[in-house]
Amino acid sequence: MGTCPYCGSVTYPGDVQCRKCDGALVSRPATLYTGPKKVSRTPQVAQDIRRQGLAVVIIGLLLKVYWGGCGPWPVVNDPTLLAVRKFAEPLLLCGGTMAYLTGWFVRIFG
């Protein structure tokens, strides 16, 4: 048995609040607001960049194989498609490689 610090009435063990004056008998720890938690999304972003870069490199290699005459199928001799291939092939291969390496650097240094 105890007494309420506010009104002096009798309280029972385990009571959290006085039955007479509704005063708090147990002090609760204060909750401190520390702001929003910073969540690091760098590994996921780096993995997404690497996946996209690898997909672009694969498209560039398919372009080189299918339009470049590296297989058993006939070579594409259309001048318009050859011009597109000459422009797109290095762009896809180099750009995809750079995107993959960028994702790798973001993962390590980000």
Secondary structure, DSSP 4 states (H G I P E B T S, - for coil): -EE-TTT--EE-TT-SB-TTT--BSSPPPPPPP--PPPPP-HHHHHHHHHHHHHHHHHHHHHHHHHHHT-SSSPPP--HHHHHHHHHHHHHHHHHHHHHHHHHHHHHHH-
